[in-house]
Amino acid sequence: MKEIFTKTHFTNRIIWVLLVWFVLYNILDGILTLATGSLLNMLVPNQSAGLSFVLEYYTPLLASCIFFVLLCLIVKKNRFMLGSIKPSREGRSMKMLWIGLLLGFLTNFFCILCALLHGDIKLYPDFSASQIPLMILALVSVFFQSTSEELWCRCFLYDRINVHYPLWVAVVINGSLFGLMHLSNNGITALALADLIMCGLAYSLLRWYSGSIWACFGIHTMWNFTQNFLFGLPNSGLVSEASVFHLGAATGISNWVYSYEFGVEGGVPAVFMDFLLIAVIIVLARRDGRLGELLESREARGLEPVPAQTVVTN
């Protein structure tokens, strides 16, 4: 007796998705971003320290966002991902963006407040009206940087893995790789790595439950902007040259609340906030009867065509 069953195309296998992601994001996109940064430095001479910092570490990531969109337009197999990032006509994407921005500020401010109350840091005002244009540029540039990471993790890895595999697999893999991406950052610790992985999982679940990657754009942007440019603290080891507040030179103690080199992401409060976000999403999803969605792939939900390969066995 012959049994006929379908087999997914090799381009939908995890190993292929990860290989393509590594080449596109870590190599080609990295080269493009470096080239864009060099071009900006040539086009904008005589930069202040603050402007130089923004143009070097944040603004060039606009090129990464453009590269991602062009990739989706050119490669037919990836075009479905454009639906994830296209703003909705009903304005829901902008609503999710604002919700994400609020969540990003509140979660980061909670961690900073813990460090302040614990006596690990002291902050002093360091702002003048002349810095307003720079702060606006910084906010827009941080949006590019955060959006780039979200597109490659919460869109490319998330959606491409979910084509054939259950959603929970896409959540775990892209969340874990998001954390591992920061292994080369200054001051990385085991606790900071654990927090970044938890953060990746939390943002992935936020993408799923909210139904919009724009919530991820918002929460990631405001987390980075709040600690780096509002309060002048390290953002995953990256210290800003311009901020509304600055860290007192004699303060900044590394312990379970705060990491002097890495920032609040190297402390337990940050892990707690990520865990809390995950827990709230799971509770809400269970209430709504949606947990079963984590067990489904896009193929299982009928969102992908039947795989082209067919295997016949005796």
Secondary structure, DSSP 8 states (H G I E B T S, - for coil): --EEEEE--GGGSHHHHHHHHIIIIIIIIHHHHHHHHHHHHHHS-S--HHHHHHHHHTTTHHHHHHHHHHHHHHSGGGGGGHHHHS--TTSHHHHHHHHHHHHHHHHHHHHHHHHHHTTS--EEE---GGGHHHHHHHHHHHHHHHHHHHIIIIIIIHHHHHTTS-HHHHHHHHHHHHHHTTTTSTT--HHHHHHHHHHHHHHHHHHHHHS-THHHHHHHHHHHHIIIIIS---BTTB--S--SEEE-TT----SSS-BTTTBGGGSHHHHHHHHHHHHHHHHHHHHTT-GGGGG--TTTTT-S---SEEEEE-
